[in-house]
């Protein structure tokens, strides 16, 4: 598909201006065939080959996306980074646009992982409604046995571990109750979700896991129980709660001490405060393409098939954060 022809520039400008009236006027000047082509046409000179449909989806405005949907003949069209419009909507946290795309038949398996990476991305917003929507449309929350059997399978997203590690109580509850996600699975680092809850001293999460049937004496890959984690991390509340329920622990810690960070600490490491001055931030969020000014946004753009494994390269999986060991830093994309 070539670049958008000049007479369709008004469509792009309307999307840039987020003006639904302007968009409707621009669409009236196009034939049905032209409308079908403009939906999947690339923005001129955009290095990531952003299509008009992707750009409309990113606006998080149903009035901008809806007028285009009747003319889309391929909801799986991918931009130059391999993203479908549904992937774009989820990464934008746009429930409305994601809902419209799913209603039109957008594939939940566009991420090559049965929708698991879509849910992982939706969890970044701690949005129970968005996660529920994806699950209702068939998104997988449990890795297949084949994924789990292969310790290097980069599609084996451990969603409950993500939720526990980030303290997303409502998401964790949803995954357990609606998704019936197993509670005693060890992730690629060899840790159980309950180990993370104990180590973080998250009593609410720890109680949820225990009340839903998590094994309070499950051992990580080094042989440490949740009580061992709580003691090693000096998590007083977790120690008291586990001991009250009869949990056990060896006298000595086995292996190296895991490094647990709060979401705030991870964010600080990922985006050091000193790197973001007002001038830099302004440069990041304003851009131009072929004379067209529009918002920039940063999204996670790596191939979902590579996301998990890339983050493991060159690291001791027992010595870094459970979430970070599967989610790498987002690449930069400009739309």
C-alpha positions as CSV (number, residue, x, y, z in Angstrom):
1,X,0.0,0.0,0.0
2,X,1.4,3.3,-1.0
3,X,1.3,6.6,0.8
4,X,-1.9,8.5,1.2
5,X,-2.6,10.6,-1.9
6,X,-2.8,14.4,-1.5
7,X,-6.6,14.7,-1.8
8,X,-6.9,12.5,1.3
9,X,-4.7,14.8,3.3
10,X,-7.9,16.4,4.7
11,X,-8.7,13.1,6.5
12,X,-5.3,13.1,8.2
13,X,-5.7,16.7,9.2
14,X,-9.1,16.1,10.7
15,X,-7.7,13.2,12.7
16,X,-4.8,15.4,13.8
17,X,-7.2,18.1,14.9
18,X,-9.5,15.5,16.5
19,X,-12.4,17.2,14.8
20,X,-15.2,14.7,14.0
21,X,-17.1,17.2,12.0
22,X,-14.1,18.0,9.9
23,X,-13.5,14.3,9.4
24,X,-17.1,13.6,8.2
25,X,-16.8,16.5,5.7
26,X,-13.5,15.1,4.4
27,X,-15.0,11.6,4.0
28,X,-17.9,12.9,1.9
29,X,-15.4,13.9,-0.8
30,X,-14.2,10.3,-1.2
31,X,-15.7,7.4,-3.1
32,X,-16.3,4.0,-1.4
33,X,-13.2,2.6,-3.1
34,X,-11.2,5.6,-2.0
35,X,-12.5,5.3,1.6
36,X,-11.4,1.6,1.7
37,X,-8.0,2.5,0.5
38,X,-7.5,5.5,2.8
39,X,-8.2,3.4,5.9
40,X,-5.2,1.2,5.3
41,X,-3.0,3.8,3.6
42,X,0.2,5.0,5.3
43,X,0.7,8.4,6.7
44,X,3.2,10.1,4.3
45,X,6.8,9.7,5.3
46,X,6.0,8.1,8.7
47,X,9.0,6.0,9.6
48,X,6.8,3.4,11.3
49,X,4.3,3.2,8.5
50,X,1.4,4.3,10.6
51,X,-1.9,3.8,8.7
52,X,-4.8,6.1,8.9
53,X,-6.8,3.4,10.7
54,X,-4.1,3.0,13.4
55,X,-3.9,6.8,13.8
56,X,-7.6,7.1,14.2
57,X,-7.6,4.3,16.7
58,X,-4.9,5.9,18.8
59,X,-7.0,9.1,19.3
60,X,-9.2,7.3,21.8
61,X,-12.2,9.0,20.3
62,X,-15.0,6.9,19.0
63,X,-16.3,9.8,16.9
64,X,-13.1,9.7,14.9
65,X,-12.9,5.9,14.5
66,X,-16.5,5.0,13.9
67,X,-16.9,6.8,10.6
68,X,-14.1,4.7,9.1
69,X,-15.2,1.3,10.3
70,X,-17.7,0.6,7.6
71,X,-15.0,0.9,5.0
72,X,-12.3,-1.2,6.6
73,X,-11.7,-4.4,4.7
74,X,-8.9,-5.7,6.8
75,X,-9.0,-5.3,10.5
76,X,-5.7,-7.1,10.8
77,X,-3.7,-4.6,8.8
78,X,-0.4,-4.0,10.5
79,X,1.7,-0.9,10.7
80,X,5.4,-1.1,10.0
81,X,6.0,-2.2,13.6
82,X,3.7,-5.2,13.3
83,X,0.8,-3.7,15.3
84,X,-2.9,-4.2,14.4
85,X,-5.5,-1.5,15.3
86,X,-6.7,-3.7,18.2
87,X,-3.2,-3.8,19.6
88,X,-3.0,-0.1,19.2
89,X,-6.3,0.4,21.0
90,X,-5.3,-1.8,24.0
91,X,-1.9,-0.1,24.3
92,X,-3.7,3.2,24.3
93,X,-6.0,1.9,27.0
94,X,-9.0,2.8,24.8
95,X,-11.9,0.5,25.9
96,X,-14.3,2.1,23.5
97,X,-12.2,1.7,20.4
98,X,-11.1,-1.8,21.4
99,X,-14.8,-2.7,21.9
100,X,-15.7,-1.4,18.4
101,X,-12.9,-3.2,16.8
102,X,-13.7,-6.5,18.5
103,X,-17.4,-6.1,17.5
104,X,-16.2,-5.8,13.9
105,X,-14.3,-9.1,14.2
106,X,-10.8,-8.0,15.1
107,X,-8.8,-11.0,16.1
108,X,-7.9,-11.5,19.7
109,X,-4.9,-13.6,18.7
110,X,-3.3,-10.7,16.8
111,X,-0.5,-10.9,19.4
112,X,0.4,-14.5,18.5
113,X,-0.2,-15.4,22.2
114,X,-3.9,-16.0,22.3
115,X,-4.5,-12.5,23.6
116,X,-2.3,-12.9,26.7
117,X,0.0,-10.0,25.8
118,X,-3.0,-7.9,25.1
119,X,-4.2,-8.5,28.7
120,X,-0.7,-7.8,30.0
121,X,-0.7,-4.5,28.2
122,X,-4.2,-3.7,29.4
123,X,-3.0,-4.4,32.9
124,X,-0.7,-1.4,32.6
125,X,-3.8,0.7,33.1
126,X,-5.2,-1.4,36.0
127,X,-8.4,-1.4,34.0
128,X,-10.6,-4.2,35.1
129,X,-13.2,-3.4,32.4
130,X,-10.7,-3.6,29.6
131,X,-9.2,-6.8,30.8
132,X,-12.7,-8.3,31.3
133,X,-13.6,-7.3,27.7
134,X,-10.6,-9.0,26.3
135,X,-11.3,-12.1,28.4
136,X,-15.0,-12.1,27.2
137,X,-13.7,-12.2,23.6
138,X,-11.5,-15.2,24.3
139,X,-8.2,-13.8,25.4
140,X,-6.1,-16.4,27.0
141,X,-4.9,-15.8,30.6
142,X,-3.2,-19.2,31.1
143,X,-0.1,-20.3,29.2
144,X,-0.5,-23.6,27.3
145,X,1.2,-26.7,28.6
146,X,3.5,-26.4,25.7
147,X,4.5,-22.9,26.7
148,X,5.1,-23.9,30.3
149,X,7.1,-27.0,29.2
150,X,9.5,-24.8,27.3
151,X,11.2,-22.6,29.9
152,X,12.3,-20.3,27.1
153,X,9.0,-19.8,25.4
154,X,8.6,-16.1,25.1
155,X,4.8,-16.3,24.9
156,X,4.3,-17.7,28.4
157,X,3.0,-14.6,30.0
158,X,2.5,-15.1,33.8
159,X,-0.4,-12.7,34.2
160,X,-1.1,-13.4,37.9
161,X,2.5,-12.8,38.7
162,X,2.3,-9.4,36.9
163,X,-0.8,-8.4,38.9
164,X,0.7,-9.5,42.2
165,X,4.0,-7.8,41.6
166,X,2.3,-4.6,40.7
167,X,-0.2,-4.8,43.5
168,X,-3.2,-4.9,41.2
169,X,-5.6,-6.5,43.6
170,X,-8.8,-6.2,41.4
171,X,-7.0,-7.6,38.4
172,X,-5.6,-10.5,40.4
173,X,-9.0,-11.2,41.8
174,X,-10.4,-11.2,38.2
175,X,-7.8,-13.5,36.9
176,X,-8.4,-15.9,39.7
177,X,-12.2,-15.9,39.8
178,X,-13.1,-15.3,36.1
179,X,-10.0,-16.6,34.5
180,X,-9.5,-19.6,36.9
181,X,-5.8,-19.0,36.6
182,X,-3.7,-21.6,38.5
183,X,-2.4,-20.2,41.8
184,X,0.7,-22.4,42.3
185,X,2.5,-21.9,39.0
186,X,6.2,-21.0,39.2
187,X,7.2,-18.4,36.6
188,X,10.4,-18.3,34.5
189,X,12.3,-17.0,37.5
190,X,11.1,-19.9,39.6
191,X,8.8,-17.9,41.8
192,X,5.2,-18.3,42.7
193,X,2.7,-15.5,42.9
194,X,2.4,-16.0,46.7
195,X,6.2,-15.6,47.1
196,X,5.9,-12.1,45.5
197,X,2.9,-11.1,47.7
198,X,4.9,-12.2,50.8
199,X,8.1,-10.5,49.7
200,X,6.2,-7.2,49.0
201,X,4.5,-7.5,52.4
202,X,1.2,-7.0,50.5
203,X,-1.2,-8.5,53.1
204,X,-4.4,-7.9,51.1
205,X,-2.9,-9.7,48.1
206,X,-1.4,-12.4,50.3
207,X,-4.8,-13.0,51.9
208,X,-6.6,-13.2,48.6
209,X,-4.2,-15.8,47.3
210,X,-4.4,-17.9,50.5
211,X,-8.2,-17.7,50.7
212,X,-8.5,-18.8,47.0
213,X,-6.3,-21.8,47.7
214,X,-2.7,-20.9,47.1
215,X,-0.2,-23.3,48.8
216,X,1.2,-21.4,51.7
217,X,4.2,-23.7,51.8
218,X,5.0,-23.9,48.1
219,X,8.7,-23.7,47.4
220,X,10.3,-21.6,44.8
221,X,12.9,-23.1,42.5
222,X,15.6,-22.6,45.2
223,X,13.5,-24.3,47.9
224,X,12.2,-21.2,49.7
225,X,8.6,-20.9,51.0
226,X,6.6,-17.7,51.1
227,X,7.4,-17.5,54.9
228,X,11.1,-17.7,53.9
229,X,10.6,-14.8,51.5
230,X,8.7,-12.7,54.1
231,X,11.5,-13.3,56.7
232,X,14.3,-12.6,54.2
233,X,12.5,-9.3,53.1
234,X,11.7,-8.4,56.7
235,X,8.0,-8.2,55.7
236,X,6.6,-8.1,59.3
237,X,2.9,-8.2,58.4
238,X,3.4,-11.1,56.0
239,X,5.4,-13.0,58.5
240,X,2.6,-12.6,61.1
241,X,-0.1,-13.6,58.6
242,X,1.7,-16.7,57.4
243,X,2.7,-17.8,60.8
244,X,-0.9,-17.4,62.0
245,X,-1.9,-19.8,59.3
246,X,0.7,-22.4,60.2
247,X,3.2,-21.7,57.4
248,X,6.7,-23.2,57.6
249,X,10.1,-22.1,56.5
250,X,13.7,-23.5,56.7
251,X,16.1,-21.8,59.0
252,X,18.3,-20.7,56.2
253,X,17.7,-18.9,52.9
254,X,18.5,-21.0,49.8
255,X,20.2,-19.3,46.9
256,X,20.6,-15.6,46.3
257,X,18.2,-13.0,47.7
258,X,15.7,-11.9,45.0
259,X,15.5,-8.2,44.2
260,X,11.9,-6.9,44.5
261,X,11.0,-3.4,43.6
262,X,7.8,-1.4,43.9
263,X,6.2,-0.2,40.7
264,X,7.4,3.3,41.6
265,X,11.0,2.2,41.9
266,X,10.8,0.4,38.6
267,X,9.3,3.5,36.9
268,X,12.1,5.6,38.3
269,X,14.8,3.2,37.0
270,X,13.0,3.1,33.6
271,X,12.5,6.8,33.3
272,X,15.1,8.6,35.5
273,X,13.6,11.9,36.6
274,X,16.6,13.9,35.5
275,X,16.2,12.8,31.9
276,X,12.8,14.6,31.6
277,X,13.0,18.3,31.6
278,X,10.1,20.4,30.3
279,X,12.0,21.1,27.0
280,X,12.7,17.4,26.5
281,X,9.1,16.4,27.3
282,X,7.8,19.1,24.9
283,X,10.0,17.7,22.1
284,X,8.8,14.2,22.8
285,X,5.1,15.0,22.5
286,X,5.1,17.3,19.6
287,X,6.2,16.2,16.1
288,X,5.7,16.8,12.5
289,X,5.5,14.5,9.5
290,X,5.5,15.9,6.0
291,X,4.2,19.2,7.3
292,X,1.5,17.5,9.4
293,X,1.7,18.3,13.1
294,X,0.3,15.7,15.5
295,X,0.7,14.1,18.9
296,X,3.5,11.7,19.5
297,X,3.1,8.7,21.7
298,X,5.3,6.0,23.1
299,X,4.1,2.4,22.9
300,X,5.6,-1.0,23.4
301,X,6.3,-2.0,19.9
302,X,8.5,-5.1,20.0
303,X,7.3,-8.3,18.5
304,X,5.2,-10.0,21.3
305,X,7.0,-13.3,20.4
306,X,10.3,-11.7,21.4
307,X,9.2,-9.6,24.4
308,X,9.8,-12.0,27.2
309,X,13.0,-13.7,26.1
310,X,14.8,-10.5,25.2
311,X,14.4,-9.3,28.8
312,X,16.1,-12.5,30.1
313,X,19.2,-12.1,28.0
314,X,22.3,-11.6,30.1
315,X,20.5,-11.5,33.5
316,X,20.3,-13.9,36.5
317,X,16.6,-14.7,36.6
318,X,16.7,-15.0,40.4
319,X,18.1,-11.6,41.0
320,X,15.7,-9.2,39.3
321,X,12.2,-8.1,39.5
322,X,9.5,-10.6,38.5
323,X,7.7,-8.2,36.2
324,X,10.8,-6.8,34.6
325,X,12.0,-10.2,33.7
326,X,9.3,-10.5,31.1
327,X,8.5,-6.9,30.2
328,X,11.3,-5.0,28.5
329,X,11.5,-1.3,28.0
330,X,9.2,0.0,25.4
331,X,10.7,0.9,22.0
332,X,9.9,4.4,20.8
333,X,7.1,4.9,18.2
334,X,5.9,8.1,16.6
335,X,2.5,8.4,15.2
